[in-house]
């Protein structure tokens, strides 16, 4: 193919995006590595390409990561694979900006173990993992396509997974998460298949794959409504809102963006900050959805997690799934939605060191429901 044809394509006269990358690759093959670099820097104007190919954000262009004779076993990278992202996305990066410092975030209390496990990454691997003995790992490349990632589309052209499907290009954020957190044969002991928890056949779930099943959620704050969908990174991500975005690391357990206390505690805005990001606190404490919320949460110090699960409940509506830390497993606890805002739970719960049987006699004395 002619040199001038590739130049026109790269400058955007004919196509953009993936075709531009193909042109750069062709020029590198035909005219050599240095020529390819020169063309890229000449033809991709600032803002006209994905972040790493945008000379306004990456003035060094391809040479920021690659050189003619790179490290053995890499795509001509200037440094080892485990380190090359951090040459820019670390505290000492060449073009350092605080919002780009991923390396520091990966050192937080709860984090994706990129630094510890990325050495196990294999470019030819297929996820979810089918071999239970394979070491679990996560590398930057598992979630990001280095040549296509953009600030508002950080997972652009990254592989994804849906239940029962082969790996394909992701169209939804959760499909990227499912590569490691769904059907992997090497899930850590005690970890559940996240895809099962968000299954649309469940009685209730947070609306990751599809809109939720409940038509009555009065606590939702704008812009959310019962038809809304959310993303995994809506809850999981950096606890520092001024730092790099995304589920890299957090000061809170489970890599949550805000605090979510799961033990007995005095109710406060900060104790359940994660929930109150989407659910109106005054609405909850005002018993708009459940007429004993205030009693349970404020007066009994029962946490949200005593009754609700965060992802999905197979058996019950309203994300009800009783925690074994607060509810006796026998007799089997049951939940009946009954009248709106006046459900009945048959169980024995433990809060404040007191066992409270919820049975027919209990509801008779409490005159509940009315």
N, C-alpha and C positions, 0 to 999 in steps of 0.2 A: 504493500500500500504506500501511496506517495506521502512524503513528509508534509507538504502543504495541506493535504487533506486532513491529516491528524491535527495540525495546528488549528484549522478552522473549527474542527469539532471541539477541541479543547477550549477555544475562545467562546464557545456557546452559540456559534452560528447554526449548528445542526442539532446537537443534543447536549445533554448535561448528565450529571450524576454518574451512574455505573459505566455508561459508555465513555465518559471522560477518562475514568480509570483504565479502561481497556486500551484507550489510545496511549496513555502514559506507558502502560506495560509494553505495547507494541513498539513504541519509540525506544524504550530501554533495550528491547531485544535487538532491534535493527541498528540503532546508532550508539548503543552502549549506555552504561549507567550515568555517566556525567551528562550526556546529551539529554537523557530523560529528566534529570534534575533541572537542567536549564530550562527545558520546555515547560515543566510544571510551574516553576517560579515565574516564568514569563506569562503563561496563559491563565493561571488561576488568580484572578484579582481578589482583593480582600472581600470576604463575605460571599464569594461565588462558589464555595466548595465546603464540604464537611470540615469540621474544626481542624483536624490534623493536616489537611491539604489546603487550608486557608492561610495565605501568606501574611494576612493581618494578625492572625493568632499564633502562627508558627513560622516566623520569618526564615528559619533555616530550611524549611521545606522537608523533602525526603531525607536530606543529610542530617536532620535533627536526630533521626533514629538509625539511619543506614549509612554505610560507607562501602567503598569498593571491595575491601577485603575485611569482612566483619568477623565476629566471633564464630568459632567452629560450632556447627550444629544449630545455627540460627539463620534467619533470612537476612544475612549480611548486616546484623545489628552491631552497633558500636559497643554495646555492653551485653552482659549476660541477660537472658530472657527474664529471669526473676527480678532484675533491677531496672530494666529499660524504661518502664512506665514512670518510675520514681525519679528519673533524671529530670523530668518536668513536673511531675505530680508529687513532689516531696518538698520539704521545708527549704532545701537548698537547690531547688530547681532553677534551671537557666532563666526561665521566664516566670519566676515565682510570683504567685498571687495567693493570698490566704484561701480563697475559694477553690483553688486548684490543689491544695495540699492534702491529697488523699492518704499519703503515707502516715501522717500524724493521726488521722481519724482511724486508721486500721490498728492503732495501738490502744484504742479505747477499751473500756471494761468488756463490752460485748461487741464482737466484730466478726466479719467474715475473715477466716484465717488465711488470707492471701499470702502474707509473708511466710507463714509457717508451712504451707502445703502446696504452693504453686509449682514446686519442683516436680510434682507428680503429674502435671498437665501434659497431655499428649495431643498434638494437633489433629491426629486421626481418631481420637476417642469418640465413642458414641454414647450419648446420655439420653435417658436415665441409665445408670450403671447396671449391668446384668450380672456381674461377678461380685458376690458378697465379700470376697477376700480382697478386693481392690481398695487401696487406701483412699479415703474420701479426701477431696481437695477442692480448692476453688482458686482460679486464676482470673486475672483481669479479662482475658480472652473468652472466658465462659459467659460473660454478660455483655461484653462490648466488642463490636467490630471496629478495630482500630482505624481503618480507613474511612468508615462511614459514620462514626459516632458524631452527634451534634448536641449542643447544650440542651435543647428541648426534645431531642430524640436520642438519648444516650444509649439505647439498645437497638438502634436502627440496624437492620440487616443481621441481627444476631439470631442464631438458631433457637427454636422453641419446641415445646412438647405439649401435646394434649393427650388425655387418656386414650390409649389404643392406637395412637398415630405414630408414624415414624418421625424422626427429627425433620423439621422444616423451618423455613424462615418465619420468625415470630411476627405476629400481628398484634399481640396483646402482651403487656408486661408479665402477667402471671405465667404465660407459657415459658418464659425464660426461667422463672423461679421453679417451675415444675420439672425442669431438667434435673435438678438435684434434690428437690424436696418432695417429690411425689413417689414415683414407682421404683426408685433406686434400690437395688438389692442390698446395698451396703449402708442403708440408713442406720444411724446409731441406735443402740438399744433404748427402747422407750419412746423413740420418735415415731410419729404417725405420718401416714401418707397425707400430705396437705390437700391433694386433689380430692381425696375422699371426703374431707371436711367441707369443701366448697361445692360438693356434688349438688347439682340442681334437683336431684331426687330426694335430698334431705328435707326434713320437716322445716328447717330454717337455716339460714346461712347469711354471712355478710356478703353483699352483692359484688363479688369479684368476677365470676364468670357470667353472671346474668343479674338482672334486677331482682330484688328480694321478693319474698312471697307475701309479706304482710302489707295490708293496705292501710294500716293504722300505726304510725310511728310519730306521735305528736311531738316528741322531743327533738326531732331533727332540725338542725339550724340551716338556714339558707347558705349556699345554694342547693343543699341536699334536699331531696324529697323521696318518696317511696319508689320512684322510677329511676333513681340515680344508681350509678355504679361507682365503685371505688377501686383503688389499686393496692397492691401489697405495700408499695412504698408510701402509701398514705399513712400507714401506722409504723412501718419499719424504716428507719433511716437515722440520719445524724441528729443527735439531741441538741446540737448547736445550730440554730436556724441561720446563723450568719456564716457558717462554714460550708464545705462542699456538700452538695445534695446527694441523696441516694443511700441505699442500705449498705454502707461500708462499715460503719461502726457507731456506737452510741455509749453514753455513760449509763444507760438504763438496760436492765436485763432484757433478753430476747431482741436486742437491737431495736428497741422501741424509741420513737421520736420524743415521747413524753412519758412522764412517770405513770405507773399503773400498779398500785399496791394491791397485792392479792391476799394479804393477811388481815386480821382484825386491826382496825385503825379508826381514828376519828375522821369523819368525812371532812374534806376540804377541796378547794379548787385544785390544789397541787396533788393531792392523794390520787385522784382519778383524772389527772390532766389529759391523759390519752383519750378517754371516753368523752370528756368535755370539749374536745376539739371539734366534735361533730354533733354531740347531744347537749341540748341546753340544760345547764345545771339547775336553774330555777324551775324549769319544767319538770325535771326528775324529782326534785325535792318538794315540788308542789303536788306530787302524786297524780299528774295528768295522765300517765299511761298505766300505772299500777298504784292503787290507793293505799299501799303500805310501804312504798319506797322510802319515804321519809323515816318511818318507824324503824325499818330494817337498817338503813344506811346511817342515819344520824343517831338514833337512840340506842340501837343495838350494835353499832360498829361492824355490821356485816358488810364485807367488801362485795363489789360487783361480781367478782370471780366465785363467790360462794354459790351463786345460782346460774350465772351466765358463762358461756364459752365464747371465745373471741372469733373463732372461725365458722363453725357450723355445728348444728345438733341434728343427729339422724332421727331422734325420736320426738323431739318437742318443738313447738313453735317458740318464737321470741328468744331464740338462742338459749333456751333453758337446758342446762345439763349440770346437775348438782355436783359440787366438789366433795370428794371423799374427806377432805380436811375439815368439812363442816357438817356433813350429812352422813348418817349411818348407812352402810350399804344394804343392811337387812333390817326390816323387810324392804324390798326394793322400792326406792322412792318413786312416786308418780306425780305427774303434773297435769292438771286439768284446766284449760283456759277458762271454761265456764263463761260467766258474764264478762263483758269488756271491762278491764281494769280490776276485776275481782276474781282472779284465778284461785284454785285450791290446790295445795300441795299436800300429799300424804307421805309423811316422813318424820324422822327425828333429827333435829338439827342441834348443833352445839355452838353457842356463841356466848362469850363472857363467862365461860365455865359452867353454863347451865344447859341441861338437855331439855329441849322443848318438843314434845311429841305433837305433830300436826295430824289429828285424826278427827273423826266425826264429833267426838265430844268437845274437842278443842274449838271447832268451828261453831258448834252450838253455843258454847259459852261466849264466844267472841261475836256472835250474831253476824257471821260472815259466810257467804255473801248475803246481802239484803235484797 
